Amino acid sequence: MSREYRKREEENELIKRFEDHLRRKKPEFFDLDAYEEIIDYYMFRGKYNRALQAVNQAISQYPFSTELITVKAQVLTNLEEYDQALDLLEQAHALQPNDPEIFLTKGSINSLQGNFQEALENYEQALTLADDKDEVFYNIGLARQSMEDYEGAISAYKSAVELNINHDGALYELAYCLDITGQLESSVDYYQKFIDEDPYSAAAWYNLGIVYNKLEKFEEALNAYDYAITIDDTFASAFFNMGNTHMNLQQYTKALDAFKKTIDIEGPSPEVYCCIGAAYESLEQYELGLKYFQKASKLDNLYDEAWYGAGACLEKMEKWHQALHFYNKALKLHAENAEYWKSVAHAEFKIGNTISSLDAYEEASKLDPDDKEIWLNWSFIYYEQGDYGKAIEILLQGFELIPDDAELFYRMTVYLIEAGKFKEAFNYLENALILDFDGHTALYDFFPKIETQKALHKIIEQFRKENH
């Protein structure tokens, strides 16, 4: 853990030195390794313009480094300057015609542009030149998957895994493609094959655990991860995945132990801190949950899940203003996340900012129109204000996308009764009872008056007798 801390301190010192150099425009020499570390730092944090500054300066010092030219192409790709990136790679190819990384990067750009056939041609070229062929097969798999050629993708991922059983990306995508083609259950034997070949392979047991977890066979997954860490008690990923499986089984204290062990082995990371925060949140220890989500945000202030998790803990403590502050931080980092918009909307509503709440629900509905909770909560604000017509209008939009949900039918029944449209209300109620008879109890929450409850009960009982 101290080693990780020292490494981070050295990285921070290097970045500070580089940024001082930029700010003061004073001459400073950085070696090639330092430049690579600086560029990686900015790339990892999504600061692509700053990464471009660093790589341009590096190239001015090392103009014939094909590695740096390739890295610049990768930075430009993240800035969506695809043509410029491809031109650079042609220059690099002229300098170093047998560099597989050039073909690999060209293939990645082709894929991003949707030119999958060109991408595959570049990957095939890379395959003839590369030492690490597993990475090339992995990229071939990604291209095939994007073409919806799942069988071709499975074949490529299997080639990657057979060359490198520790290739996490290939294993994850292989499991996804097997799942989507309905072959995951039958593929357990394929994963078992690696264990039969080497029963003391921690990676083989770990991979089997991933498959069981995806099949929701959580006990079998735990068993496989347990074998992996018995063989290698420093296998951080196995502890981490074990923690996630315990979370799936709602065994939150055991999950905490596994996540904390992950940190003991490989040092802190925003992802693991967020998982610890989520476990404490599930245990209703919201103060501790908040503490770990904040630790995650301090490690990486661009990690939106950390800000969101902190907001969720504060919401559970009914600290609405603080929750909203953290939700807005998450939203600023990931504005396309419907869940974030929904949480902002709810917090705004609780604070009393009705207009802001309505606007946020509208944004959420555009991003995830199949989430019934958005339509229910959005329409409820109008219902609460007594604007039953607008509440009905919003809910009707939800029905266009979610036509067969009992909860929406019951809610529409409420709105129509309040609007005095009893005949329409009865039609919606009948449909709701057909879809989910037991769900009718939710109606009574909206009508506390005994007379109304009795009238509803009478209609519901009549329906039950006629249909049973």
N, C-alpha and C positions, 0 to 999 in steps of 0.2 A: 504493500500500500504506500509506503514511504517512497519506493522507487517510482511509482506512478506520479506521486505528488512532485517529486524532483524533476521528472520528465516534463510535467505541465509547467513548472516554474521556468525551466529552460526555454520551453516553447514561448511562453509569455514574454520572456526577456528578449528573445529573437524578434518577435513581432513588434515589441516596443521600439527596438533599435531600428527596425525597418521603417516604422511609421514616423519616428523622429527624423530619419534621413529624408523621407518624402516631404515632411512638413518644413524642415529647415533648408531643404535642397542642398545639403552638404554632401560632399563625396563620401562614399562608403563602399567597401568591397565585401561582397558576400560570396562564399564558394557555392559550387553547384548544388551540393547537398542542402545547404541553408536555403537556397532559392526553392528547391523542391519542397522543403518543409513549410516555407512561407506560403507557397501557392496552394499546397494541400490544406493548410489552415483556412485560407479564404474560401476555397472550393467547398470544403466540408460545411462551412457556415453560410453558403449561398451568396457570398460577397464576390460575385463574378467580376465586377468592374475593378475591384481592388486586386483580384487575382490576375486580371489582364495587365494592370500596371506592373505587377511583380514579374510576370513572365516577359513582358516587353523589355524591362530593365535587364533581366537575366539574359535574354537573347542579344542585347547590345554588348554584354560582356562575353557571351559565348555564342557567336553568330553561326557557328557550324555544328551546333549540337542538334541533331535530328530529334533527340529526345525532347528538348525544349520546344522545338517547332511543333511536335506532335501534341505536347501538353497545351501549347497555345491554341491549337485546333480544337482541343477538348474544351478549353475555356470559352472559345468563340461559339462552340456548339451550345453550351449552356446559355449563352446570350442570344441564341437562335440566329447567329450569323453563319448559316450553313455553307453558303457558296464561298465565302471568304475562308472558312475552315478547310473546305475541300481543295481550294487553290493552294493553301499552305501545305497540305499533305502531298500535293503533286511536287512542290519544291523539295519536301523532305524525301520523297521517293527518288528524285533525281540525285540527291546526295547519298542516299542509302537504299538502293533498290531491293535489298533482301531483308529489310526490317519488318518483321511480322506485325509489330505494333501499328505501323502505318496502315496496313490493310485492315487490321482490326478496327481502328478508329474510323476509317472510311466506311466500313460496313455499318458501324453504329450510326453514323450520320445518315447513310442511305436509309437505314431502318426508320430513323426519326422522320425522314421525309416521305416515308411510305413506299420507298423504292426497294422492296424486299428482295426482288430477283437480283438487283445489283449488289445488295448487301450480301446475299449468299455467295455471289461470285467472289467478292472481296474476302469473305470468311474462308472460302475454299483455298484461295491463294495463301492466306495466313496459315492455314492448316499445314501446308507443305513446308512452311518456314519455321513455325513456332516450336519451341521446346515445351512450353506449357499448353499442350493441345486441349486440356480440359476446359480452359477459359474460352478457346475458340468454339469448341462443341457447345458450350453453354450459350454463346451468342448466336450460334446457328439455331439452337433450340428456341431462343427468344424470337428470332425472325420467323421461324416456322409457326410458332404459337400466334404471333400477330397476324399471320396469313390464315389462321384457324386450321392449319394442318397439324392437328394435335398428335397424330401418330408419328409424323416426322419429327415433331418436337420431342416426343417421348424417346424416340430412338437416339436423338442427339444428346438429350439429358442423360440417358443411360450410359452413353459413351463417355460423357464428362465424369460421371460418378464412378465408372469402372476404372478410370485413370486416376481419379482423386476422390476417395470416399468422404473426404472432409469438405468438399465443395458445397457450402451451405446453399448458395443460390440455385445451383442445379438440382439439389435435393428438394428444395422448397417448390420449385417450378415443376419438377417431375411429379411430386405428390399432387400438385394442383391439376396437372393435365390428366393424370390417372383418375383423379376424382371426377373431373368434368366428363371423362369418357366412360365413367362407371366401372373402371378397372382397379380402383384402389383396394377394395376388399381382396380381390384375387391376386394383388401384387405383393401381399404380405410374404408369400413364398420367395419372391424376388429379393426382398430385403433380408429374409432369413438365410438366403444363400451366402451372403457375406459373413454371417455368423458361423455357418457350417464350415466355411473355409478357414475362418479364424475366430474361434469362440472367445478369445481374449482381446478382440478388437473393440475398444471403447466406442469408436466411431460407428461401428456396425450396430451395436446395441442402441446408441443414441438415435441413429436414423430410423430404426424400427420403432422407437418411442415416438418419433415425430409422426409416423404413419398411423400408429394406434391413436395418438392424440387427435389427428384429423378425422379418424373414424369414430371419434367420441368414445373409444374404449379406454377410458381414463385409467382404470386400475392396471390394465396391461401396459399402458404407456409408462406409468410410474415404475412398474416392475422393470421395464427395459432401461429407463434412465438410472434406476438403482444399480443395475448391472454395470452400466457405463461408468458410474462414479466409484463403484467398488474396484473396478479395474484401474481407473485413473481418478484419484480423489482431487485432482486439480482441474478437472474438466468443467470449466465455468459455464459453458453453454448448456451442459446437461443439468447443472443445478438450476440455471435460469428457466429452462423449459419445464423442469420438475415443478418449479414455483408456479408457472402458468397452469400446469395441470392441476395442482392443488387448488388454485383459484377456481378452475372449472368445477371442481368437486366441492367448492365452498369451504375448503379446509384452509382458512385464512392464516391461522397461526403457523401451520406447517409451511405455507407459501412464504411467509415472512422469513422463516429459518433458511429456506432455499435461496431466496433473493439476497439475504445478508451474507450467505456463504459465497454467492457469486461475487459480491463486492470484496470480500476477504481475499478472493483469488486474483481477480483482475482489476481491482480498484473501482472507484465510483464511476457511474455513467448516468446521464439524464434518464435513459430508458429504465434502468434498474431502480433508480430512485423513484421514478413515477410508479413502477410496479409496487414498490414498498408503500408508497402513498396510497395506492388503490386498495392494498390489503388492509391498511389501517382504516381507510374510509369504510370498507366493507365490515370491519369489526366495530364500526361506529365510534372509533377513536379519532375524531375529526381533527383535533389539535395536532396529533402526531402525523396524520395524513397530510395536513397543511404544511407542516414542517418539512416533510420529505419532498412534496411537490415544489416547495420553494428552494430546497437544496438543488433540485433538478434544474430549475430556472437559473440559478446562480452559475451552475456548470455550463449551461448553454442557454443564453437568454433568447435564442431564436427557436427554442423547443416548445412549440405551441401547446402540446399536450400537458406540459408542466403547468403553464398558466391556467389552462382549462381545469386541470385537476384541483388546483388551489381554489379556484372559483367554486367548484362543486362542493368542496369541504366547507367553505364559508357559507354556501347556500344551505347546507344541512344544519349549520349553526344559526341560520336565519339572519346572517349579517349581509343584508342584501346590497348595500352600497359597496362594500368591499368585494363581494362576489362579482358585482357588475364590472368593477375595475379590472379584475383578473380575466373575466370573460372577454372584455374588450381587447385586452392584451393578446389573448389567443386568437381572436377574430382578426386583429390587425395582421397577424402572421399568416393566417389561413382563412381568407375571406370566402372561400368556396365551400366551407364546412357548414352544412345545414344544422348540425347539432349545436355548433357555437352560436349561430343566429337564434336558434330556439331558446338556448339558455339565456342569451342577452335579452330576448323578448320577455321571458318569464321574470327575470330580475327587474327589468324596467317596469313591468306590470306591478310587481310587489312594491316597488318604490313609489308608484303612482304616476309614472311617466307614460301615460296611456298612448299618446301619439307615437312615441319612440317604440313602444312595445308592438303596436300594430304594424309599423314599418318593418320591424325586425321579423315578425311572423310572415309578412309578405315575401321578404327575401328568402326566408327558410323554405317557403312553399315552392319557390322557383327552383331551388336547389334539390329538394327532396319531396316532390309532390305525392309520393306514395306513403309518406309518414302521416298516419291518421291523427296522431297527437297534435300536429301542427294545426290541422283544420279544426279540431275540437277546441284547442286553446285559443286560437285566433277568433273563432266565432263566439266563444264564451265571453270575450271582452265586450263585444257588442250586446250580447244577451244581458250581461250585468248592467250595462248602461240603459237597458230597456229598448234598445234599437233592434227589435226582433226581426224586422225585415232584412236588415244588413246581416244579422247572424245567420238567417236562412240562406241568403245569397252566398255567403262565404262557404257554408256547409254544402251547398249545391255544387260549388266548384270542386270540393273534395269528392263528392259522389261521382263526378265525371271520371275520376281517376281510380277511386276505390269503391266500386259499385255494390259490393256484397259484404259489407262489414256491419255486423249487428250493432256495434256501439254507435256508429254514425246514424243508423236508423232510430235507435232509442233517443239520441240527442236531438235529431230532427223532430221527433215526436214532442219533446219538451218545448222546442222553439215554436212549433206550430200551435200547440195548446195555448201558450202565452200570447201568441198573435191572434188567437180566437178562430183559427182555421181548424175546427174540430174534425171535419170529414177527412181532410188531408192527413191530419195527425193520426187518425185511426188507421188509415192505409199504411203509413210508415210503421206504426206500432205492430200491425199484423205481420209485416215483413220481418221486423225485428224479432218477434216471437218465434217465427218459423226458423230464422237463422240461429238464434240462441235464446231459448225460452227462459233459462235461469238468469240471463242478463237483465231481466226487467226490474230487479230490485234497485238498480241504479236510478230508476225514475223517481223513487221516493225521496232521494236526497234533494231533488229539485222542487218537490212539492211537500213541504212540511205540514201543511194543513191536513187534518184527519179526514175531512169531508172529501178532499181531492184524492187522497190516498185510497179511501173506500171506493170511490167511483172508478178509479184505475183498476183496483183489485177485482172489482165486479166484472169489468170488461176482460181482464186477463183470465179470470176463472172461467168465463163463458167460452173464451177461445180454447182453453185447455180441454174443457169437456167435449167441445166439438171436434177437436183434432186428436184425441187420444182414445 
